[in-house]
Structure formats: C-alpha cells, structure tokens
Amino acid sequence: MPEKNQSVTEKLDDLSELFRARLQNDAVQQKAFDQLYEELRQYKDDFLFQAEKPFLLDLLLFYDSLHWFQQSLANDAPDPEVIQDGFQYLLDEFVELLYRRDVNPTEPGSRFDRRLQKAVKVVAAARPEDDWTIEAVLKRGFVRGERVLRPEEVVVRRYGSSNADTDQKTEQG
C-alpha cells in the first residue's frame, strides 16, 4: 500500500509540476499576445496617419489660402470684382485639392442622366425635344473613377408632365 501511496504522490507531484509549467507558459503566451496587440495598434495608428497625411497637408494649404484671402479682405476695401476673383481662386484651389485625390466634377450635360444626376425639381418643357433636358444645375456632382460620390442636383424639363413647376423631389429617368 505504501507503494501505491507513493505512486499516487508522485503522480500528483507530476501533475502539479505540469500545472505550474502550463500556468507559466500561459503567462508567457499572454505577454506575447499583449505585445503583439500593442505592436498591431501602433502599426495601425501609424498606417492611418501616413494614409491621411497627404490629404491633411492639402487641407492645410487650402487653410493658408483662406487665411490669405481673409487678411486681404481685412487690409483692403476691395471692390466686388476683386472679391469675386478671390473667391474664384479659392474655388479653383479647392477643386485642385479634389483632383489630387482623384475626385472630379461630373461633366456638364444637356440631358438628364440618372446615373450621375438627381432631379430635385421638374419644370415644364415647351417642346417635345426638350423633354428630359437640364434646365439648371443646383449642386455640382463629383465622381471618383467610375463611382459617383455625389450626384449632380438638377432641375429637369419635362414635356407634358403633370409635376411641372413643383418642388416635388423625383429621381425618375
């Protein structure tokens, strides 16, 4: 019987040692995972910063232009033509910023295209050939590659439309 007790004691000691080794291994493994997660977080943060940095620098250049325009208005009493030229400069610079991000304004068209445009108002067309033509562009549309970021908002002429001269929203096409 003493042999059996000794055998059980040895087995318990072996199990105890195995359990301690497993706990130590788990602690080492947890520390390794924590370190990997921290490195992954740092990589992600740096990746996002590097991805956003060119865009943020472009925005800062645009901010500088806005600040310059504000200072020129504060220092002078410009006539309306100078103000108009300054605003046009800012718009051109902003469109350039979009170009650098592969964002382009949609090309103006004379006929309604539901893929690129959203009809927000319908007016009567005097002639049948004017049906589905653009009366006015209310907001410019923008695309990136083949994808529409924002559809152009337009007023559409309709011949014989019962909706003409209303502000009813439509996306018919």
ZADODO-943600 format. One line per 3 residues: their letters; for each residue y, x, z of N, C-alpha, C, O. Coordinates in pm, 1 decimal. Each point is the difference from the previous one (the first is absolute). Last residue first. Layout:
// residues N
a = Y X Z Y X Z Y X Z Y X Z ~ ... .
// end
This chain:
// residues 173
gqe = 5856.4 -3623.2 -6442.8 1.9 96.3 -108.5 -90.5 -43.9 -99.0 -15.9 65.9 -102.8 ~ 265.8 -172.9 624.3 -74.9 -44.7 -116.4 7.9 105.1 -108.8 90.3 83.7 -1.9 ~ 75.7 -126.8 474.7 -57.6 122.1 -54.7 -83.9 -37.6 -120.9 -102.1 63.0 -27.2 .
tkq = 535.0 -275.0 360.4 -115.9 -16.5 -88.1 -50.9 135.3 -39.6 76.0 96.7 -3.0 ~ 304.0 -398.3 343.2 -70.5 124.8 -30.6 -121.2 -31.1 -86.0 -70.1 -99.2 19.3 ~ 546.1 -178.3 9.1 -141.5 -4.5 35.9 -66.8 130.0 -40.2 16.6 47.0 -112.5 .
dtd = 449.2 -214.3 64.6 -31.2 126.9 66.9 -146.3 3.9 41.4 -39.4 82.9 82.0 ~ 276.2 -345.2 -518.7 -37.0 -13.8 140.9 -24.5 137.4 58.0 -20.6 96.8 -73.2 ~ 117.1 -225.4 -401.2 116.6 -5.2 87.6 -35.0 -29.9 144.7 80.1 -59.7 71.9 .
ans = -474.5 -56.1 -388.8 118.8 76.6 -35.2 113.8 -28.6 96.7 14.3 -110.9 51.4 ~ -477.9 -75.9 -85.8 44.1 78.5 115.7 132.5 71.4 -25.0 52.0 65.5 90.3 ~ -303.8 -318.8 -416.2 56.1 -96.0 95.6 52.4 71.4 123.9 70.3 -60.4 80.9 .
sgy = -111.7 253.2 -602.7 -56.1 5.0 134.9 67.6 -102.7 88.7 122.2 -14.8 -3.3 ~ -55.8 156.2 -483.6 -58.9 -128.9 34.7 -59.8 -3.4 138.8 -85.1 -84.8 26.8 ~ 161.8 556.6 -168.9 39.2 -106.3 -93.0 -72.7 -127.6 39.5 -122.7 -1.9 10.1 .
rrv = 278.4 448.5 286.7 -111.6 -84.7 -44.0 54.6 -110.3 -88.6 98.6 -66.1 32.8 ~ 42.1 584.9 208.2 37.6 -117.6 -80.6 -126.8 -74.4 -39.0 -99.7 60.5 -39.1 ~ 188.4 266.9 484.4 -70.7 -22.3 -126.0 53.4 -125.2 -68.8 24.0 -102.9 63.1 .
vve = 110.8 509.1 323.2 25.7 -139.0 -34.6 -56.7 -18.8 -139.8 33.7 75.1 -91.5 ~ -206.3 310.7 465.1 78.5 -40.9 -116.5 24.6 -150.9 -2.1 -67.3 -78.4 66.8 ~ -126.6 561.7 208.4 30.9 -141.2 23.0 99.4 -45.2 -106.0 108.0 57.2 -15.2 .
epr = -504.9 344.7 35.8 138.8 -29.1 -30.8 23.0 -148.9 21.4 -78.1 -81.5 -49.3 ~ -304.6 345.1 326.5 28.3 -63.7 -128.3 150.3 -23.9 -16.3 73.1 -19.3 97.1 ~ -319.9 416.9 178.6 79.8 -119.7 20.9 26.4 -62.8 -135.8 53.8 65.3 -89.4 .
lvr = -371.4 271.5 112.2 38.7 7.1 140.1 80.3 -123.9 38.7 -21.7 -59.4 105.6 ~ -361.4 155.1 -501.2 130.5 -58.4 29.9 24.4 10.9 150.3 -77.3 -51.9 80.5 ~ -237.7 372.1 -414.5 4.3 -95.7 110.1 141.8 -47.1 27.3 93.6 79.7 6.0 .
egr = -254.9 266.0 -320.6 -28.4 -133.6 -53.3 10.7 -107.9 107.3 -21.6 -117.8 -28.6 ~ 285.7 546.1 121.7 -110.8 4.3 -95.1 -16.5 -137.8 -61.0 94.9 -56.4 -54.5 ~ 197.4 -31.5 382.3 -47.5 138.0 18.8 -126.4 9.7 -82.4 -102.9 -58.2 34.2 .
vfg = 571.6 -284.7 -26.5 -142.8 26.8 -17.1 -27.8 145.2 36.3 87.6 86.3 -5.3 ~ 318.4 -513.6 68.5 -39.7 141.0 -0.2 -151.2 11.9 -9.6 -74.0 -80.7 56.3 ~ 540.7 -286.7 -146.9 -138.5 25.2 38.4 -31.9 148.3 -10.1 67.7 75.2 -70.1 .
rkl = 413.2 -371.0 164.0 -72.9 92.6 -85.9 -142.3 19.9 53.2 -21.1 6.2 121.1 ~ 329.3 -452.0 -59.0 -39.2 123.0 69.8 -84.3 83.3 -94.1 -90.5 -50.7 -66.2 ~ 305.4 -321.0 -117.4 60.5 -9.5 132.6 -29.8 122.8 85.2 86.6 47.0 73.9 .
vae = -41.4 -180.0 -622.6 -82.1 75.8 94.5 73.3 -3.0 133.5 114.3 44.5 10.1 ~ -95.2 -411.6 -443.8 64.5 101.2 84.2 -104.8 68.9 86.7 -103.6 -57.4 33.7 ~ -13.9 -230.2 -405.7 142.7 -32.5 9.8 73.4 109.2 77.2 106.1 46.4 -41.8 .
itw = -585.3 -43.4 -249.7 67.4 33.9 125.3 148.6 -32.5 -12.2 68.6 48.0 -90.3 ~ -493.2 -306.1 -169.1 84.1 119.6 -7.6 74.4 16.6 132.0 11.2 -93.6 79.1 ~ -322.2 -276.0 -223.6 -56.1 115.3 69.8 79.3 129.4 -21.3 -56.3 109.0 9.5 .
dde = 198.8 -464.5 -348.0 -93.9 -32.5 106.9 -65.2 128.8 52.1 -43.3 84.3 -78.6 ~ 355.9 -133.5 -299.0 47.0 60.8 125.1 -93.1 -29.7 118.1 24.2 46.5 111.4 ~ -82.9 -229.5 -554.7 -27.7 144.3 -5.7 49.3 73.9 124.6 -36.7 115.4 22.4 .
pra = 122.1 -590.5 -86.5 -141.4 28.9 29.2 -30.8 149.2 -1.2 -85.6 44.0 76.8 ~ 579.2 -207.8 57.7 -83.5 1.6 -120.6 -144.1 33.1 37.1 -25.0 68.9 98.9 ~ 364.4 -110.2 235.6 56.6 -88.1 -101.6 -90.4 -12.0 -122.1 -0.1 -102.4 -68.3 .
aav = -132.8 185.2 601.2 20.2 76.1 -124.3 48.1 -98.9 -105.9 -51.8 -111.2 -9.3 ~ 77.2 100.8 580.2 -33.0 -62.6 -128.3 29.9 94.4 -115.8 101.9 69.1 -1.4 ~ -245.7 117.3 490.3 114.4 -68.5 -60.3 -42.3 -52.4 -136.2 -97.5 46.8 -59.1 .
vkv = -126.9 153.0 559.9 -20.4 -43.2 -138.4 126.1 -71.7 -45.8 53.9 -85.3 70.6 ~ -223.6 469.4 335.5 82.1 -112.6 -39.8 -27.6 -29.1 -147.1 -28.8 90.2 -78.6 ~ -201.2 248.7 300.9 49.5 -62.3 122.2 90.3 -118.4 -30.0 36.9 -75.3 90.2 .
akq = -450.9 406.8 -317.4 105.0 -96.1 -30.7 41.9 -68.5 129.6 -81.6 -64.2 66.0 ~ -135.4 560.6 -162.8 -18.0 -120.3 79.8 117.6 -91.5 -31.5 115.5 37.2 20.9 ~ -384.7 418.8 -274.3 115.4 -78.0 42.9 -41.7 -120.8 82.1 -112.4 -49.4 -8.7 .
lrr = -186.6 370.6 -208.1 107.9 84.9 49.3 115.2 -76.9 62.6 85.8 58.8 65.8 ~ -482.1 -267.7 -253.5 -56.5 119.3 64.0 107.8 84.2 67.3 -26.2 66.3 100.3 ~ 125.6 -460.2 -365.8 -43.5 -30.0 137.3 -62.8 119.9 70.4 -7.9 0.8 122.9 .
dfr = 388.9 -49.2 -508.3 -132.3 61.4 9.9 -46.8 -14.8 144.7 50.7 68.3 89.0 ~ 362.5 -264.4 -460.8 -61.8 -0.5 132.3 -141.8 57.6 -7.0 -79.4 -38.1 -86.0 ~ 473.8 187.8 -262.8 -93.2 -111.2 24.7 -66.4 16.5 137.0 -21.8 111.6 47.1 .
sgp = 331.7 208.7 -216.0 69.6 -125.5 -28.5 -87.5 -121.8 27.4 50.3 -111.5 13.5 ~ -33.3 615.7 239.0 -58.6 -71.5 -112.5 73.4 -131.0 -20.7 67.7 -49.9 90.0 ~ -42.8 573.9 183.0 52.8 -133.5 -24.5 -64.3 -61.6 -124.7 -22.3 67.6 -100.5 .
etp = -228.0 283.5 424.8 81.1 -2.7 -121.7 52.5 -141.7 -22.9 -75.3 -96.9 10.0 ~ -29.5 295.1 483.5 -67.2 -62.8 -113.4 95.4 -2.2 -118.4 121.5 -11.6 15.8 ~ -84.1 403.5 347.4 40.4 -139.6 -19.5 -77.1 -58.5 -118.3 -32.3 71.2 -95.1 .
nvd = -192.1 321.1 385.4 93.8 -23.5 -108.8 42.1 -146.0 -3.3 -78.6 -88.7 33.1 ~ -179.9 513.8 271.0 37.8 -141.6 3.9 109.1 -19.7 -104.9 102.6 68.0 1.5 ~ -318.2 356.4 150.4 -66.7 -71.5 -109.1 22.0 -150.9 5.3 -85.3 -77.5 -43.4 .
rry = 301.8 421.5 314.0 -117.9 -60.3 63.9 -80.6 -81.5 -101.5 -85.2 -80.1 38.4 ~ 492.5 281.1 -162.5 -76.6 112.4 54.9 -125.3 -46.7 72.3 -90.5 80.0 23.9 ~ 395.4 -402.6 -188.2 -69.7 67.6 -111.1 -86.7 114.9 50.7 -111.7 20.8 -47.4 .
lle = 399.7 -239.2 354.2 -118.8 -80.3 -32.1 -80.7 64.3 -112.7 -123.0 2.4 5.6 ~ 531.5 195.5 103.3 -90.9 17.4 113.3 -129.6 -78.0 -25.5 -109.0 50.3 27.4 ~ 453.0 -116.5 -330.8 -59.7 133.3 -18.5 -99.0 30.0 111.9 -107.0 55.6 -24.7 .
vfe = 364.3 -442.3 61.3 -102.5 -18.8 -103.1 -69.4 133.2 -29.2 -120.6 2.3 -24.4 ~ 483.3 14.9 314.7 -112.0 -68.8 64.2 -113.1 -24.1 -99.7 -117.1 16.5 34.0 ~ 518.6 168.4 -192.3 -69.7 97.1 83.4 -121.2 -64.1 68.5 -104.5 63.6 14.2 .
dll = 387.1 -340.3 -266.4 -71.5 93.7 -87.5 -79.1 101.7 81.2 -113.3 33.4 -34.8 ~ 392.7 -326.9 271.7 -113.1 -72.1 -58.9 -82.5 91.9 -89.5 -122.9 -0.8 6.1 ~ 520.3 176.0 170.6 -99.6 -18.9 105.1 -122.7 -73.6 -52.6 -112.8 36.6 33.0 .
yqf = 478.6 14.0 -325.8 -59.8 130.7 28.0 -111.1 -13.6 104.6 -108.3 56.3 -16.2 ~ 367.2 -431.9 -70.4 -92.5 24.4 -110.6 -70.9 134.7 17.5 -119.1 13.1 -28.3 ~ 457.7 -124.1 334.1 -120.7 -80.8 22.1 -101.7 21.2 -111.3 -120.2 5.9 26.0 .
gdq = 533.9 206.4 -76.3 -72.1 56.1 114.1 -128.2 -76.9 29.0 -104.8 59.5 25.1 ~ 400.2 -223.5 -356.0 -66.1 122.6 -45.9 -82.2 63.4 112.4 -110.3 49.2 -23.7 ~ 374.1 -422.5 135.3 -109.3 -40.5 -89.3 -77.2 122.5 -49.6 -123.1 -1.4 -2.6 .
ive = 510.4 79.9 252.0 -105.4 -54.8 86.4 -120.7 -39.2 -84.4 -113.9 29.5 36.1 ~ 491.4 104.6 -266.6 -58.9 115.5 67.2 -113.5 -45.5 92.0 -104.5 64.7 7.1 ~ 357.0 -399.0 -215.3 -80.8 70.8 -100.1 -69.5 121.9 60.9 -115.3 28.5 -32.3 .
pdp = 426.9 -292.1 294.3 -131.9 -62.0 -19.5 -88.8 71.9 -101.7 -122.2 -0.3 14.3 ~ 481.5 300.1 241.2 12.4 -127.7 -71.0 -140.4 -55.0 -26.3 -98.2 73.1 13.5 ~ 221.1 247.6 415.8 -39.0 -4.3 -140.6 21.3 -138.3 -61.9 -4.4 -103.4 66.6 .
adn = 176.1 406.8 336.6 12.4 -143.9 -23.0 -35.1 -21.6 -146.9 88.1 -20.2 -83.6 ~ -260.2 426.9 435.5 86.2 -43.1 -108.9 15.3 -151.5 4.7 -71.0 -70.2 72.1 ~ -197.5 296.8 250.7 107.9 96.3 -21.8 100.5 -45.5 -105.0 115.8 41.4 3.8 .
als = -512.3 -296.1 108.7 83.6 10.1 119.7 120.8 90.3 -23.7 107.2 -24.2 55.5 ~ -439.5 -25.9 -392.6 71.5 -126.8 17.4 96.0 7.8 118.0 109.4 -56.2 -5.3 ~ -389.0 422.6 -75.2 99.7 -8.8 -107.6 76.7 -131.8 8.0 118.1 -4.3 -34.6 .
qqf = -471.8 75.5 339.2 112.3 89.0 29.1 107.8 -9.3 -108.4 119.4 2.1 30.1 ~ -519.8 -240.5 -97.0 73.5 -58.4 112.0 123.7 84.9 31.7 108.6 -53.7 21.7 ~ -406.4 219.2 -340.5 74.0 -114.3 -53.3 83.2 -65.6 110.6 114.5 -38.8 -23.1 .
whl = -401.1 390.7 146.2 108.1 51.0 -84.4 86.2 -115.3 -51.6 122.8 8.5 0.6 ~ -510.4 -122.3 231.4 100.3 54.6 91.3 120.0 53.9 -78.1 114.8 -21.7 38.8 ~ -484.6 -125.5 -283.2 66.6 -114.5 63.3 111.4 47.5 93.4 108.5 -58.0 3.8 .
sdy = -378.0 387.0 -195.0 85.0 -62.5 -102.4 74.6 -120.5 56.9 117.9 -19.9 -29.2 ~ -436.0 233.0 303.4 115.9 88.3 -21.2 95.8 -59.6 -102.5 121.6 7.9 17.0 ~ -529.1 -227.5 49.9 88.4 -19.1 115.4 125.8 86.4 -15.5 111.0 -45.6 27.0 .
fll = -448.7 109.1 -336.9 70.8 -125.0 -27.0 95.4 -31.3 114.9 111.5 -47.0 -22.9 ~ -388.6 413.2 79.2 97.8 29.2 -106.1 80.2 -124.9 -34.2 120.8 7.4 -22.5 ~ -472.7 -58.7 322.8 110.5 73.3 62.5 106.1 38.7 -103.3 119.4 -2.4 29.7 .
ldl = -516.0 -202.0 -178.6 83.7 -96.7 72.5 118.7 68.7 66.1 109.9 -55.3 4.5 ~ -429.3 328.0 -212.6 75.3 -76.9 -100.2 91.4 -101.9 67.2 114.4 -18.0 -41.6 ~ -405.9 252.6 319.1 105.7 89.7 -47.7 84.8 -68.0 -107.8 121.9 16.7 -3.3 .
lfp = -500.7 -245.7 160.8 103.6 3.4 102.1 115.1 92.0 -40.5 116.0 -31.1 26.8 ~ -493.8 13.9 -305.4 72.3 -127.3 -4.3 114.2 -0.9 101.8 110.4 -45.4 -30.0 ~ -401.7 418.2 27.8 82.8 -4.2 -120.4 82.4 -129.5 -10.5 116.4 2.9 -40.0 .
kea = -418.3 37.6 420.2 113.8 91.8 0.1 82.6 -4.0 -129.3 122.5 -8.4 9.2 ~ -550.1 -227.5 110.6 127.0 -71.3 6.5 120.8 90.9 -19.9 107.7 -47.4 -36.0 ~ -555.6 223.3 45.7 3.5 -101.3 -105.9 135.8 -70.1 -4.8 48.7 -32.1 -108.4 .
qfl = -135.8 346.8 452.6 9.7 68.6 -129.0 7.9 -99.3 -115.5 69.1 25.6 -98.6 ~ -136.4 -200.2 530.5 131.2 62.7 -8.3 18.5 67.3 -136.2 103.6 -16.7 -64.5 ~ -524.0 -166.1 159.6 99.7 -104.8 -21.0 139.6 59.4 -13.5 78.0 -42.5 -85.2 .
fdd = -422.5 341.0 190.8 -19.6 -53.4 -134.3 103.8 -107.5 -31.3 60.0 0.4 -107.6 ~ -77.1 174.2 543.6 58.5 96.7 -92.5 -12.6 -49.9 -144.0 92.5 16.7 -79.5 ~ -295.3 -277.8 412.2 145.1 1.0 20.2 67.9 94.3 -98.5 102.2 -34.9 -59.0 .
kyq = -572.8 30.2 59.6 53.2 -125.9 -51.8 152.1 -3.3 12.6 69.3 -37.0 -94.8 ~ -294.2 399.9 287.1 -8.8 6.7 -145.7 61.3 -124.7 -62.5 75.8 9.1 -96.6 ~ -116.0 -0.6 562.0 102.5 94.0 -44.1 2.3 10.6 -152.7 106.9 3.6 -60.9 .
rle = -445.8 -263.7 251.6 129.8 -64.4 21.2 113.6 89.9 -48.2 93.6 -46.2 -65.2 ~ -527.1 226.1 59.7 13.2 -103.7 -101.7 134.8 -71.1 12.0 65.1 -26.8 -101.1 ~ -181.4 336.3 434.0 29.2 69.6 -125.7 19.1 -98.9 -113.9 87.4 19.4 -84.5 .
eyl = -220.9 -197.0 494.0 135.9 51.7 11.0 40.5 73.5 -128.2 111.3 -17.2 -49.7 ~ -554.0 -133.1 86.7 91.2 -113.5 -14.0 145.6 44.6 7.2 84.4 -51.3 -73.4 ~ -416.6 375.8 155.9 0.2 -41.7 -141.0 94.9 -115.8 -24.6 72.6 -0.8 -99.4 .
qdf = -138.5 141.6 543.4 73.7 101.8 -74.2 7.6 -36.5 -148.6 104.7 15.9 -62.8 ~ -364.7 -289.5 338.7 141.4 -14.0 36.1 86.1 98.4 -77.7 107.7 -34.8 -48.5 ~ -574.8 72.1 4.1 51.5 -119.3 -67.7 148.2 -19.5 29.3 77.5 -30.5 -90.7 .
akq = -293.2 376.5 320.7 8.6 33.0 -143.1 55.4 -118.9 -78.5 85.4 17.7 -86.9 ~ -176.4 -83.0 541.3 115.4 89.5 -14.5 20.5 36.7 -147.5 113.3 5.4 -47.9 ~ -494.3 -252.4 156.3 119.5 -83.2 15.0 126.3 83.8 -18.5 95.5 -43.3 -64.5 .
qva = -508.0 271.2 70.9 12.0 -78.8 -121.9 126.3 -88.1 5.3 70.9 -11.1 -100.0 ~ -184.7 252.4 481.4 42.2 93.7 -105.3 23.7 -77.4 -130.2 98.1 23.2 -70.7 ~ -275.9 -267.1 424.0 137.4 38.7 32.4 55.3 94.4 -107.0 114.8 -13.9 -42.1 .
dnq = -567.5 -110.1 13.7 87.2 -113.8 -32.0 146.0 33.0 26.7 87.6 -39.3 -77.1 ~ -410.1 356.3 203.0 9.2 -7.4 -145.5 92.9 -113.9 -43.3 80.5 15.3 -91.8 ~ -182.8 22.2 545.3 85.8 111.3 -39.7 21.1 -0.9 -151.4 110.9 22.9 -48.2 .
lra = -410.0 -336.1 221.8 136.7 -30.9 43.7 97.2 109.5 -43.2 110.0 -28.2 -47.4 ~ -565.0 105.5 -28.4 48.4 -106.0 -89.0 144.7 -38.6 34.6 83.2 -18.8 -88.7 ~ -307.4 323.3 368.5 28.2 63.6 -129.7 58.1 -101.5 -97.5 92.5 30.8 -75.2 .
rfl = -241.1 -191.0 490.8 121.1 82.6 16.5 39.9 65.2 -132.7 117.9 4.0 -35.3 ~ -522.8 -241.6 37.5 111.8 -92.8 16.3 131.9 76.1 14.8 99.9 -36.3 -62.0 ~ -499.8 282.4 56.5 25.1 -56.8 -132.7 120.6 -93.7 3.6 82.0 0.7 -91.8 .
esl = -233.3 165.8 500.8 60.6 108.4 -78.4 35.9 -49.6 -140.8 107.8 29.5 -51.5 ~ -342.9 -326.6 323.8 132.4 21.4 56.0 74.2 108.1 -78.9 117.6 -16.2 -32.7 ~ -566.1 -59.1 -71.0 83.3 -112.1 -46.4 143.5 14.9 48.8 94.8 -27.2 -73.7 .
ddl = -405.3 338.8 228.0 18.8 17.7 -144.1 91.4 -110.2 -56.0 90.6 26.0 -79.2 ~ -219.9 -61.5 526.6 92.7 112.2 -16.0 30.8 23.9 -148.0 114.6 24.9 -37.6 ~ -441.0 -341.9 138.9 132.5 -50.8 38.2 105.6 109.3 -14.4 111.3 -26.2 -45.5 .
ket = -553.0 150.3 -25.0 44.5 -86.7 -109.1 137.9 -58.1 31.2 85.2 -10.0 -88.3 ~ -290.2 266.0 419.3 35.6 85.2 -113.8 53.3 -83.4 -115.8 97.5 36.6 -65.6 ~ -265.0 -270.5 434.9 123.9 68.4 36.3 46.7 89.2 -114.1 118.8 1.6 -32.2 .
vsq = -534.0 -206.5 -11.5 105.8 -101.4 -10.6 134.0 63.8 31.2 99.0 -27.9 -67.7 ~ -471.4 297.8 127.2 15.0 -30.1 -142.4 112.1 -102.1 -21.4 80.0 13.8 -92.5 ~ -202.6 85.8 531.0 68.7 115.5 -57.9 25.7 -25.3 -148.6 107.1 32.0 -51.6 .
nke = -356.8 -347.7 278.3 138.0 -4.7 47.6 81.1 114.3 -60.0 116.0 -16.6 -37.7 ~ -573.3 10.4 -51.2 66.6 -109.9 -71.3 145.9 -10.7 42.6 87.9 -23.3 -83.0 ~ -358.0 332.5 305.4 23.0 42.6 -138.6 72.3 -108.0 -78.2 88.8 29.2 -80.1 .
pm = -224.7 -117.7 522.7 116.8 85.7 -4.1 29.3 49.1 -141.5 115.8 20.3 -36.3 ~ -502.4 -272.0 106.3 117.5 -80.0 0.0 126.4 86.1 0.0 98.2 -32.7 -66.6 .
// end
